[in-house]
Structures are given as C-alpha cells and as structure tokens.
Amino acid sequence: MFEKNGYDFIRNDKKNDVYRERDFIVIKVFQNLVNQRDIQFNNAVKLVIDRFGKGAFETRTGIVRDEQEKEIT
C-alpha cells in the first residue's frame, strides 16, 4: 500500500526490501496514527507519505528531523 501511494523502498538483487532508518520511522509513525489516534489505514498511509515520502526526509537536517518526529508522535 505504501508503494502504491508513492513511497519507495530499496530492494536488493533478490527483490527483498532493504529498510533504511527513515523506513523504520515511517512505519512507527504509521502505527501511531492507526493505533493511538484511530485514523483509518488508508488515510494514515497517505498522511505518512505526504510527510516523509518522495525524498523530502533526506534533505532535512538532524535537528529539524528530530523536532518533526516529536510533532507527529
């Protein structure tokens, strides 16, 4: 569902997903939205992708990234 909505995972030569630090953060935020804030699965995926997807995450500094994670979680 993440990939269908534009979020890219890295795959190795055997077509297995290779998870980056950002992927774990995305999954954690997604779980928080679904479990603690009772947001529907599809809407949570879109919110997370809007926030972290399409390469925006890598362009931020560590300080900004830490503050944004606090706002979401």
Buried (B, 14 or more C-beta within 10 A) or exposed (E): EBEEEEBEEEEEEEEEEEEEEBBEBBEBBBEBBBEEEEBEEEEBBBBBBEBBBEEEBEEEEEEEBEEBBEEBE
